[in-house]
Amino acid sequence: MSHDDGEKKGLQYSSTDDARTEVGNVVRHQYRKLSAAEQETMTRIKDLGAALISEAETRRTNRPEVAREASLAITKAEEAVMRAVKGLTKCPPRTFLPRGR
């Protein structure tokens, strides 16, 4: 696949770019366009996850038992971000429950 093909298929789009909805994907074949507020929320979730991962990376040491715990924390943080974004992007805004329920 050439670089141009990748751009045509949306592989070069930002995760908040509505153009990402124009192509299929092997995991999720359809995307819905996100509102500006949803795009901001997705960016905030990813930024929080990146901060947590960065902090966990500073805890890695030469001691295997400590390094393993840090690696597990990083993996779980990556998964949490993925699931939070997936939930945000799957549900239309009108289906979100108010906080505290």
C-alpha positions in Angstrom: 0.0 0.0 0.0 1.4 3.4 -1.0 1.4 6.4 1.3 -1.4 7.9 -0.9 -3.5 4.8 -0.5 -3.2 5.2 3.3 -4.4 8.7 3.2 -7.3 7.7 1.0 -8.3 5.1 3.5 -8.1 7.5 6.4 -5.0 6.1 8.1 -3.4 9.5 8.4 -6.4 11.2 10.1 -6.4 12.5 13.7 -8.7 10.5 16.0 -10.9 13.6 16.4 -11.0 14.3 12.6 -14.5 13.7 11.2 -12.9 12.5 7.9 -12.1 9.2 9.8 -15.8 8.4 9.3 -15.4 8.2 5.5 -13.7 4.7 5.4 -14.2 1.3 6.9 -12.1 -0.4 9.5 -11.5 -4.1 10.2 -12.6 -3.6 13.8 -15.4 -1.1 13.5 -16.8 -0.7 10.0 -18.8 2.5 10.7 -18.0 5.5 12.7 -20.4 8.3 13.6 -19.3 11.9 13.6 -18.5 13.3 17.0 -19.7 16.6 18.3 -17.2 19.2 19.3 -17.9 18.4 23.0 -17.3 14.7 22.3 -14.1 15.4 20.5 -12.9 17.5 23.5 -13.9 14.7 25.9 -12.0 12.1 23.8 -8.9 14.3 23.8 -9.2 14.8 27.6 -9.5 11.0 28.2 -6.5 10.4 26.1 -4.5 13.1 27.8 -5.3 11.7 31.2 -4.4 8.2 30.1 -1.1 9.5 28.7 -0.3 11.2 32.0 -1.0 8.0 33.9 1.1 6.0 31.5 4.0 8.5 31.7 3.9 8.4 35.5 3.9 4.5 35.5 6.9 4.5 33.1 8.9 6.5 35.7 8.3 3.6 38.2 10.0 1.0 36.1 13.2 -0.3 37.7 15.8 -3.0 37.3 13.9 -5.1 39.9 11.7 -7.5 37.9 8.8 -7.6 40.4 8.6 -3.8 40.4 9.0 -3.5 36.6 6.2 -6.1 36.1 3.8 -4.1 38.2 4.6 -0.9 36.3 4.1 -2.8 33.0 0.8 -4.1 34.1 -0.3 -0.7 35.2 0.6 0.7 31.7 -1.3 -2.1 29.9 -4.4 -1.5 32.1 -4.2 2.2 31.6 -4.0 1.7 27.8 -7.0 -0.6 28.0 -9.0 1.9 30.1 -8.4 4.6 27.6 -9.4 2.4 24.7 -12.6 1.3 26.4 -13.5 4.8 27.5 -13.0 6.1 24.0 -14.9 3.2 22.5 -17.8 3.8 24.8 -17.8 7.5 23.9 -17.7 6.9 20.2 -20.3 4.1 20.0 -23.1 5.8 21.9 -25.0 8.8 20.4 -25.0 11.7 22.9 -28.6 11.4 23.8 -28.1 7.9 25.3 -25.5 9.0 28.0 -26.7 8.8 31.6 -26.2 11.9 33.8 -23.3 11.6 36.2 -24.0 10.1 39.6 -26.4 7.4 38.4 
